[in-house]
Amino acid sequence: MFSSLFETSFSANDLMFMLKGAGVTLMLTFWAVLGGTLLGVVFGVIRAISPWWVNAPLGAVLDVFRSIPLLIQLVVANSFKTIVGIHWSPFTVGCVVLALYMSAYCTEIVRSGFLAVPTTTRRAARSLGLSWRQDLTEIVFPIALRVALPSWIGLTLGVMKDTAMVWWIGVVELLRSSQVIVTRIQEPLFVLSIAGLIYFLMSFPIARLGARLEKRWREND
Amino acid sequence: MNYTFHWLPAFRALPEMLWGALVTLEIAVLSMVLGVLFAVLLAVGASSQYRIFRAAAVSWVELARNTPALFQIYMAYFGLGSLGIHLDSFVALLAGITFNNAGYLAETFRGGLRAVPQTQVRAARSLGMGQIQAFRLVVMPQMFRIVFYPLTNQMVWAILMTSLGVIVGLNNDLTGVTQEYNVRSFRTFEYFALAAVIYYLLAKFVTVSARLMAWRLFRY
C-alpha cells in the first residue's frame, strides 16, 4: 500500500492538462464575475433607490437564482438553450448562468453597501452644494465600496469554487480534468489532492487579502 | 422552435420527486446538526492553548472554505476509497457537506463569540454566576441571536449542496430521482424545471419558518 503512495504514474503532461483545466476555471470565473458584477451593480442601485413596486418584483426574481441549486440552473438553462435553438457552447452557457447567479448575490451586496451610507451624510453633501450625481460619485460610491468590497471578494471566490459544477454540462475545467486523469491512472487520492491544492492556491491568497482589507477598513470607522 | 413540451410525464413523476425532496431535507438537516457540533469543536479548537488543536482547526476551516464543495464530496467518495475507506454515496455526500458546513459555521461562531463583550461575562461572574452559568445565561442567548441568521443561510446552502449527490451516484434525493427519470426519457427541461420549483419551495420553506422562529424567539 505504501509503495503505491510514493510511486505514481502521474506525469508532467497530466499536470499540464490540469493546469489547462485551471485556466478554464479562471476564464469561467472571469466572465461570470465581470457579467455578474455589472448586472449586480445596476440591479443593486435600482433596488436601493427604486420604489417598492420595482424593488419587490426585482428582488423576488433575483431570489430565484439564490434558492435553486446551481447544478439544476445549469441543466435547465442548457436544455432550454437546445429547445429554443440557440447554438451556444457549454462554456458560454456556463458563463451566462454563473453571471446571472453571481448578479443575484452581487445585487444584495451593492444594495446593502448603498444603504449603509447614512442619509444624513448624503444630505450634508447636498447642502454643501454637491449635485445629485456628485453625491453619488463622490460620497456614496467611496463609502459603499468600503462596505461592499470584502463581501464582493468573498462572492468572487465563491463563484470560482462553484465553477466546478459546470462540468455536468460538458465543460472540462479543473475538477473535470482531474477526473479524466483519475480514470486513466486510477490514483484518485493523489490526483484529487493536486486539484484541491490548485483550488486552494487560487482561493486562499485572495481570501486573506479580503480579510485584511475588512480588518483595516474597520479600524477607520 | 419545434419542440413540444410534455409536462404530463413530469407531473407523473411528482410523487416520487417529493419523496426525493424528503431525502434531500433529511441530508440537509443531518449535515447541519453534525456541522454545528463540529463547528463548535472547531471554534473551541481554534482558540485552544495547544498548538496541534489550533493547527487542526485552522486547516479544517481553511480547506473547507477555499476548495469547492464538489471537490470535498469527491474526496469523501473517491479519495477516501484509495485509503480503503469506501463510503456509499449517501454517506460521502453527508460527509462532504458536513465538512463544508462545519468550516463555514466555525467562522460564524467565532464571530458570534467575539461579538459578545467580555465585560458582560465579568459582570455576570461578579454577580455570582459560575463560568458555565455565565456562558449559558448571558453569552449563549446573545450569541445565538447573532448567529441565527447565518445559520439559516447555511441551512439553505446545505439544501442546495445536496444536489451535488447525483454526481457521486446518489439516486434517491430530489436531483437523483430527477436524473433517473431524465435518463429514461430525456425530457430534461420538464423534469429539471419541476425539480427547480421544488427546490425553490424547500428553500422558501426554510427561510419563512426561520423568520417565524426568529419572530417568536427574539422578542423581549
Boltz contact constraints between the chains, C-beta under 6 A:
constraints:
  - contact:
      token1: [A, 67]
      token2: [B, 200]
      max_distance: 6.0
  - contact:
      token1: [A, 67]
      token2: [B, 203]
      max_distance: 6.0
  - contact:
      token1: [A, 68]
      token2: [B, 196]
      max_distance: 6.0
  - contact:
      token1: [A, 68]
      token2: [B, 199]
      max_distance: 6.0
  - contact:
      token1: [A, 68]
      token2: [B, 200]
      max_distance: 6.0
  - contact:
      token1: [A, 69]
      token2: [B, 160]
      max_distance: 6.0
  - contact:
      token1: [A, 69]
      token2: [B, 163]
      max_distance: 6.0
  - contact:
      token1: [A, 69]
      token2: [B, 199]
      max_distance: 6.0
  - contact:
      token1: [A, 71]
      token2: [B, 163]
      max_distance: 6.0
  - contact:
      token1: [A, 72]
      token2: [B, 192]
      max_distance: 6.0
  - contact:
      token1: [A, 72]
      token2: [B, 195]
      max_distance: 6.0
  - contact:
      token1: [A, 72]
      token2: [B, 196]
      max_distance: 6.0
  - contact:
      token1: [A, 75]
      token2: [B, 192]
      max_distance: 6.0
  - contact:
      token1: [A, 76]
      token2: [B, 192]
      max_distance: 6.0
  - contact:
      token1: [A, 76]
      token2: [B, 193]
      max_distance: 6.0
  - contact:
      token1: [A, 76]
      token2: [B, 196]
      max_distance: 6.0
  - contact:
      token1: [A, 79]
      token2: [B, 188]
      max_distance: 6.0
  - contact:
      token1: [A, 79]
      token2: [B, 189]
      max_distance: 6.0
  - contact:
      token1: [A, 80]
      token2: [B, 189]
      max_distance: 6.0
  - contact:
      token1: [A, 83]
      token2: [B, 3]
      max_distance: 6.0
  - contact:
      token1: [A, 83]
      token2: [B, 189]
      max_distance: 6.0
  - contact:
      token1: [A, 84]
      token2: [B, 1]
      max_distance: 6.0
  - contact:
      token1: [A, 161]
      token2: [B, 68]
      max_distance: 6.0
  - contact:
      token1: [A, 164]
      token2: [B, 68]
      max_distance: 6.0
  - contact:
      token1: [A, 164]
      token2: [B, 70]
      max_distance: 6.0
  - contact:
      token1: [A, 188]
      token2: [B, 78]
      max_distance: 6.0
  - contact:
      token1: [A, 188]
      token2: [B, 79]
      max_distance: 6.0
  - contact:
      token1: [A, 188]
      token2: [B, 82]
      max_distance: 6.0
  - contact:
      token1: [A, 189]
      token2: [B, 79]
      max_distance: 6.0
  - contact:
      token1: [A, 189]
      token2: [B, 82]
      max_distance: 6.0
  - contact:
      token1: [A, 192]
      token2: [B, 74]
      max_distance: 6.0
  - contact:
      token1: [A, 192]
      token2: [B, 75]
      max_distance: 6.0
  - contact:
      token1: [A, 192]
      token2: [B, 79]
      max_distance: 6.0
  - contact:
      token1: [A, 196]
      token2: [B, 67]
      max_distance: 6.0
  - contact:
      token1: [A, 196]
      token2: [B, 71]
      max_distance: 6.0
  - contact:
      token1: [A, 199]
      token2: [B, 67]
      max_distance: 6.0
  - contact:
      token1: [A, 200]
      token2: [B, 66]
      max_distance: 6.0
  - contact:
      token1: [A, 200]
      token2: [B, 67]
      max_distance: 6.0
  - contact:
      token1: [A, 203]
      token2: [B, 66]
      max_distance: 6.0
  - contact:
      token1: [A, 204]
      token2: [B, 66]
      max_distance: 6.0
